[in-house]
């Protein structure tokens, strides 16, 4: 089990790299995260929902994403409450105190999934959550040491040296653990080191002498990895490309950072594209001029719509459209573009309804049931230029997934954005505005399909948009990560500690 001294210490990445190394060695390996709290999620082959990081780790391990890899997923809907997903299905919304009482039920789901994985795989790399040193969360813990103790699992602690205080993080974390938990920690990994490793050696010697535990390795800071984030936004809000000086040759893309933004991995391919100048815009920031504004997914659409209005995005978007700019709304962002959003059952808060931006003639009603689908189809031909007719015949291929709670209806849907394959033929999805400036869809992952990415960038105004194969970039990153672990970790010592 890989546990971290803090969130974003590198647990998810280390597990992905170890899974790829085990796969290379011919080991049947699976990742596992007992409890995850994240708004980036993926649809599994068995029709459920798990954390995005576990889907990436499954790819590294060479297996299908399945619900047993992440049996408990918490998706925050407020500062104090979350939707609780068990074995891939949304069960209920609970505040923090109520979930604490619910943990024994959740832990039973964790045990069932772990047992099924044990029966199928030779090795399991388990990822912890946050830090095991949260004293207030120790009782009924199922995410870190509570799980490790219950199943008798050895633990490796990883810490991020880039933010400073790495030795305090490691020794302080150990000091907060019980004696049995301390004994369970087999050693340490230090992550994101920049500089001369020789200058770090006195600190490593001190750490090993003080704790009696080995440092399995020091991993360098790896720039440019294209790997799905578990939840946190990239540290750099702007992804300016190498030809930044030729600003006229770049498509300027802006995405507002909503308080409940979900599945922001939708934009990883855009951040990697050599012809895109990409900006995330946080609260209080002045957005730069843009060719394309994308409203992302949201776990609390009404609250995030209110946030956008309070931040002045309504007149900003009206001006953007008036001057010929393009807008894409994905999932919750699509719902915001309509005339109204109703939540009669209190799915995302108190029951009620609000007006949307009103640029597309449809309305959405949130439902208790969640749509979870992996989908494939084609963009509507009208997006592809060259006089292509409306419909699927002229459109380019696209694939992705749907994760949403809500049903949308209205005249605007008669001009769909996508045509998705079903057992009975094709079904429409989303809408394109009459003036062709607004594109709305429920489908996540649009830009991961090279042809669809190229077509959408061309629609947004990019001349001679180059194709980008994001799946190939991700695969190359996994290989580079595994090579780095092999070069900088004492793998023999690490495998021995696991056994």
N, C-alpha and C positions, 0 to 999 in steps of 0.2 A: 504494500500500500504506500502510495506517494502522498504525503501530507505536506502542507506548506506553512511557513511561519506567518504569511499574510495572504490575502487575496492577491491574485495576479503575480504570485511568486514564480510560476512556471509549471505548476502541477499538470495542467492539461497537456502542455507541449511535451513534457518529459514522458508522460504516459504514452502519447502518440508515438514518440521516437522509440521507446522501448518496445511497443507493439510491433513497429516495423522491423526492429532488429530481431525480435523473436520469430517473426514471419520469415525473414531471410534465413534463419537457422532451421526452418522446417517445423517449428513448433506451432501447434494449434493453440492460438492465443486469443483472448478476448479482453477488452477494456470493461471497467465496471465503475459506476459512480452511484453509491447508495442513495444519496440525496443531493439534488442540484437545485440551486435557485438561479434562474436565468430567464431572460426574455428572448434569447436566441434559441430556437428549437428546430427540430427536423421531424419529418414524417417517416416512420419506419415501414419495413416491408410487411409487417403484420398490422398495419393500419393504426398505429399509435403515435405518440409524441414523446420525444426524448430531447435532452439537451443537445445543442448543436455540436459541442465539443465531443460528446460520445459518438456522434455520427462520424466525425472526422477520425476519431481513434479507431472506429470500426473499419474505415477505409484503410487506415494504416495497417491494421491487422489482416486485411484481406477478407473480411466477413461482411455480411449484410447488417445494416443498422436494424436493431430489434429492441423491443421495449424492455427486455430483461437487462440491457446494458445500463439503464438508468430508471429503476423502478419507481422512484419518487422524484417528481419535478415540481418545483414551486415557482409560479409565475406571479410576481408582485403586481397587484392592481392599485396599491396605495402604499404609503410609508409603513403602515401597520398591518396590512392584509395581503393575502395571496390566494390565487387559484391553486388548488391541490390536485395534482395529476398523479394517479396511481396506475402502474402498469399501462401507461400510455393514454389513459382516459381521464378527463376532468371529472372529479368526484364532487367537490364542494369548494366554497370560498371560506377561508378562516382567517381570523386575526391571529397575531403572534401567540397570544396566551392560549387561545383555543387549539391552535396547532400543537402547542407543547403537550396538551392533554391527549391529542390525537396520535402522538408519535408511536405508542405501542402498536397501533393498527398499521401505521406506515412501516414500522420495523418488521412486521410479519411479512409484508409484501417484499421488503428487501431480502429477507431470509429465503423466501420462495425463489426469487430470481437468482440469487447467488447459488443456491443448490442446483438449479437447472443448468447454470453455466458450468459449475464444477463437474457435472456429469458429461458435459460435451467437449470441454477444452482441457488441454494439458496445463495451461498457465493462465492466470488472470492478473492483470495489473489494475489495482483499485486506486481510484482518485478520491482524495478527501475534499473537503469544502472549507474555504476560508482558512481558519487556523484552529488547531486542536487546543489552543491555550485560552479559549473563551470560557472562563470559569463559570459565568452565568448560564452557559449552555451545556455544561457537563452532564447534568441530570437528564436522563433519557436520550442522551446523544446517540444519533444513528449515522452521523455523517463522517466522524473522525475516529477518535479512540474508542467510542462506544461500540462501533462496528468492529474495529480491529480486535478489541478484547473479546467480543462475543464469538468471533470466528477463529481466534488465535492466529492473527495475521501479522507478520513482521512489517515494520514501518521504516521508510526513509524520509527524512525531512529535507525539503528544498527551500532555499532562501534566495532572495534577489539582492545582489550586492550593488546593483546600479543605483539604488535609491539610498544607499548608505546604511550603516548600523547592522551589518549582516551578522557580526559575532554576538551582538546584543540580542538580535532576533533569535538566533539559534540557542544560545544559553538561557535566554529568558523564557523561551518556549518550553525547554526541558524543565526549568524550575517550576513551571506552572502545572506540570503533569504529576500524576501519582507515581509511586515507586514502580508499580507493575507496568505503567505506561512508559516510563523512562526506560525500563529494561527492554521494552518492545522496540524501541528505536535502535536500529542497527547501524545507522550512520547518516552522513549528510551529503548533500549536493549543493554547490554554490552556483548560482545562475547569473547570466548577463554580466560577465566580467570584461572590463576593457583595460588594456595596459599590459605591463610586464608581469607575467605570472611569478617570476622570482621575487618580486616585491611583496607578494601575498604570502609567501611561504612561512615567515615568522608567525603570522596570524593563524595559519593552518596548524602549525606545530603547537601553538598555545591552545587552540580549540581541542585538538585531539588529546593533549595532556590533561586539560581541565575536565573533559567529559569522558575520556576513556573510549571514545567512539571515533571511527575513521571518517575521513572525508573521501568519499568515493570518486570525486572529481570536481573540477571547476570548469564550467561551460562558458564559452565566450559569448559576447553579445552578437547575435545573428541578425544582421540587417536584411530587410527585404523578404522575410519569410511570408509566403502567401498561405496562411492557415486560418481556418475559421475560428473566430474568437468565441470564447464561452459566453461572455456577456459584455465585458467592458469595451468601450469605444477605443479605437487606436489612440496611442499617446499623441500622435501628430494629427491635428484636426484637418490639416491641408495635405493633399497628396499632389504636389507640383512635380511635373515630370522633367526629364533631362533637358528638353527643348523649351524650358520655361521662358527663356528670353524672347522666343517668338510667340508672344501671347496670342497673336492673331491666328495662329495655326492650331490653337487648342480650343476644345469645347469646354466652356466654363459651366460646371455643374455644382449646384448648392443643395444641401439637405439640412433642414432644421433639426436640431437635436431635441426631440420631444422628451418630456419628463418620463414617459412610459414607452420610449421607442423600443420596438421589437424587431428581431430579425434584421439588424443592420448589416448582417453579412450579405444582404442583397447587393450592397454597394462595393464589395471587395474587388470585383472585376473592374468596376469603373476606376477605383483608386489605383489599380495596377495598369490601366490602359495608358499607353504612351502619348495619346492625343487628347487626354482629358486633364483639365485642371480642376481638381475636386476639393470642395470645402464642406466640412461640417460646421454649422453655425449654432453656437450655444446661446442660452438666454443672455440678453444684454449686449450681444455682439452685433455690429452692423454688417449685414450681409454684403458681400461684393457683388458687382454686376454679374449676371448669369445669363447663359443661353437656355439652360434647363434647370428647373426647380423640381425636386422630387419630394413629395410628402410620403414619409415612410409608414411602416406598420406601427400599430399602437396597441398596448394592452388595456388602455383606458381612453377610448376615443373622445368621449365628451370632455374629459378633463384636459386632454391634449389639444382639442379644438379651442377650448377656452384659453389655454396657454398661448396658442398661436395668435388669437385675437388680441390678447393682452400685450403681446410682443410686437404688435403692429403688422402682422403678416398679411392681413386681409387687404388693406390698401396697397401694400407692397406687391402682392400677387396680381391685383387688378392692374397696376401700372406695368408689371412685367408682361402680362398678356396683351395689354393695349399696344405695347411696342413690339409685339410679334414673338415674344418668348414662348417657350414650351413648358408644359407642366405634366408630370406623371404622378398619379396617386396609386400607391400599392396597399392593398388590404385596408387597414384603418385609414390610410391616406385617401384611398378611393372613397370610402364612406363619407369623409369630410367634404368631398367635392360636390355631394348631392344637396338636395333641398332640406332634408331633415334626417335626424338620427333619433330613434326612439329606443328606450330600454325599459319596457314595461315590467320586466321581471327583476330588475335590479342586478343584472349580470355583472356590470362593472361599477356598481355603486348604488345610490338610492334610485328607485324607479323614477323615470321622467323622460323628457325629450327636449332636444335643442335643434335650432336651425343650423343647417350646414352652410357652406360658402355659397351654394346655389348655382354653381357654374354648369352642372349637369343635371338634367331633369330626371332624377330618381330619388328615392328615399330608402332608408335602411331601418330594419327592426332587428334588434339584437335578440337572439334566441338562447335557450338553455343548452341546446345541443351544439357541439363544435364540429365543424367540417374539417376533416383530415384526409388529404388525398395527395398522392404523387400524380402529376399530370403531364401530358405531352400533347402537342397540337401544332398550330401554326398561327403566326401573327396575321391580322387581317391584311388582305392585299393592298388596301388603301395606304398602308404605311410604307410600302416598298417602293414608291415612286414609279417613274417610267410609265405612268398612266395605267398601272395595274388596277384591275377592277376590285370592287369590294368582295369579300368572301375569303374562304380558306384557300382557294385554288392558286391565287397569286401570292400568298404569304409564305414567309420563310419558317422553317421549323423552330419550335421553342419547347422547352421543358422546364418544370419547376414543381412547386408544391403549394397546396392551400392549407392554411391554418387560420380559421376565423370562426367567430360566433356572430352570425347575422345573416339575414336574407335581404337582398336589394331588389327593388322593383321600380319600373318607371319607363317612360317613352325613350329615354336616352339609351337604354340597353338594346334598342333595335339597330344600333350601329356599334356592334361589339368590337372590342380590341383584339380578342383572341378567339380561336375556334379550337376547342379541346376534344380529344378523342374520347369516346365512350363505347360501351359494348354495342350500342345501337346506332352509332354513327358519330356525329359531331354535336357539341353543344356550345353556345356562345358564352363568352365571359367578358365582363367589363364593358367599357364604352369609349368611343372616340367622339369628341365634340364636333359639331357641324362645321366649324371653321378649321378643324384639324389640328388645333393647338393643344388640346388636353387629351391625355391617354390615361385611362383608369382600369385597374385590374385587381382581382383577388390573388393573382399568382405571384408567389415569391420566387426568386432565383432567375428572373428574366434575363439578366445580363451574363449568366453563366454559360448560356448556349451561344457559341461564337457567331452564328449567322444572325440570331435575334439581336445580339448586342450591336453588331455592325449596322443592322437595319434601324434600330432605335436611335443610335447616335447620328446616323445620316438624317433621319426624320427630325432630330433636334437641331440639325444645322451643321454637322461636321462634314466638311468636304473630304471626299476620298477616305472615309473611315476604314481603318485597317482592322482585320479580324484579330481577336485575341482569344486564345484557348485557355480559359482560366483553370479548367480541370487539369490540363497539362502542367500549368504553373504550380498548382497545389501538389500534384504528384512529385514534381521536381523538388519542391520544398520539403516534402516528407523524406525523400531520399537524402537531401542535404542534411536534414536534421539527424537522421540515423547515422550518417557518416560522421557527423560532429560528435555524437554520443560515443561512437566506437573509438574515436580518436582521443577523447578527453575524459572518459570514465574508465575506472578500473573494473571492467565488466566481470572478470573472473571473481573478484572480491565481492562484487554486487550480487552475482548469481549465488555465490556461496552463502551470503547473508540471507538471501531469500529462502534457500533450502533449509 
